[in-house]
């Protein structure tokens, strides 16, 4: 068998992945729209309500700069919880942070139920642009593996679980796929609306729904300006920041600040469809919404049917929304807590 035949054979699973439908998430009709779920979950008055609920968690959190290997440093926030046997590491999405509302909401809900919490910032997210000279891109998986290894060593618990949202869910699953070779012992991995095929997600973001494109362009421009301010001798992002679509911005970033030969190579570099999860040995669950406006649900069928992976879908929920009300914990918070309850002890 030649190399082309071998890769083709690996890409063809022997059976399709199993997807189960959850019908117990029933948002009120006025809140059931995909865009409302996606947008209002991060807006007032939910912002004030989440931060009020999370006051004790935030007060208990300690800042830690992790040595992730190869000189890379990442910042996170550790909240111990008595004699808890479990530690949950939370990963935010692109241009979010460890203080994103969906992270704080889930973290507070889990912390109140007996889990120690570590909220990790990806490179150049949150107040971290000064920590590393190289710019963030989504293929920097090894430093996140290193971060989880550092957390596991520094805050040893009987059980370590990963929870990730959107791009953070993508990172969590890729970390889990490398866990065996990295010496990580993961009791559970949960991914909420993870990025599956970045080629498709970028096409959606730059599609007709300009609201999401404008949001991420604005957020990314702000991040680039903070990086430039932190490392003025290395970066001048003026022309990149003047671009108005994510495809052009990403292509220029790849050309100037990555090892990838072109945009498609970069996007495929952090996709998780095909054989990417073939080495997944840790128990893992994906929660996805069929109406997610950013992550095409059809790509779920393209995931590798690992024995340890299960997928649950809801009819509604949008992108990382799953809100049953504006002010309370989300249904996803309860789903996460139920999945991790056996670890709390």
Secondary structure, 3 states (H helix, E strand, C coil): CCHHHHHHHHCCCCCCCCEEECCCCCCCHHHCCHHHHHHHCCCCCHHHHHHHHCHHHHHHCEEEEEECCCCCEEEEEEECCCCCCEEEEEECCCCCCCCCHHHHHHHHHHHCCCCEEEEECCCCCCCCCCCCCCCCCCCCHHHHHHHHHHHHHHCCCCEEEEEEECHHHHHHHHHHHCHHHHCCCCCEEEEECCCCCHHHHHHHHCCCCHHHHHHHHHHHHHHHHHHHHHCCCCCCCHHHHCCCCHHHHHHHHHHHHCCCCCHHHHHHHCCCCCCCCCCCCCCEEEEEECCCCCCCHHHHHHCCCCCCEEEEEECCCCCCCCCCCCCCCCHHHHHHHHHHHHHHC
